[in-house]
Amino acid sequence: MTFQDVSHFAQTWGLVYLIILFAGMLVYALRPSAKKKFDEAALIPFKED
């Protein structure tokens, strides 16, 4: 795979790939079943050992 191949891929399909990846991360983070996990993770700095 040459630099030209990578450059051509990034120019044609790279943006589409990143948009799909971002949408997937949003779905993962905003699904209702993940709320408890993220709420617990947000409180970690305030917990005392």
C-alpha positions in Angstrom: 0.0 0.0 0.0 1.6 3.2 -1.1 1.1 6.8 0.1 -1.0 7.5 -3.0 -3.3 4.6 -2.2 -3.8 5.8 1.4 -4.3 9.4 0.2 -6.9 8.3 -2.4 -8.8 6.3 0.2 -8.7 9.1 2.7 -10.0 11.6 0.2 -12.8 9.4 -1.1 -14.0 7.2 1.8 -12.2 8.6 4.9 -14.8 11.1 5.7 -17.6 8.6 5.3 -15.8 6.2 7.6 -15.3 8.8 10.3 -18.9 9.9 10.2 -20.1 6.3 10.6 -17.5 5.8 13.4 -18.7 8.9 15.2 -22.4 7.9 14.8 -21.6 4.5 16.3 -19.9 6.1 19.3 -22.9 8.3 19.8 -25.3 5.3 19.7 -23.0 3.5 22.2 -22.7 6.4 24.6 -26.4 7.6 24.5 -28.2 4.2 24.7 -30.3 4.0 27.8 -28.7 0.8 29.2 -25.3 2.6 29.4 -26.5 5.4 31.7 -25.8 3.6 34.9 -22.3 2.7 33.8 -21.4 6.2 32.8 -23.0 7.8 35.9 -20.8 5.5 38.1 -17.7 6.4 36.1 -18.5 10.1 36.5 -18.4 9.8 40.3 -15.0 8.0 40.5 -13.0 11.2 41.2 -15.3 12.0 44.2 -14.9 8.5 45.8 -12.6 8.2 48.8 -10.6 5.1 49.2 
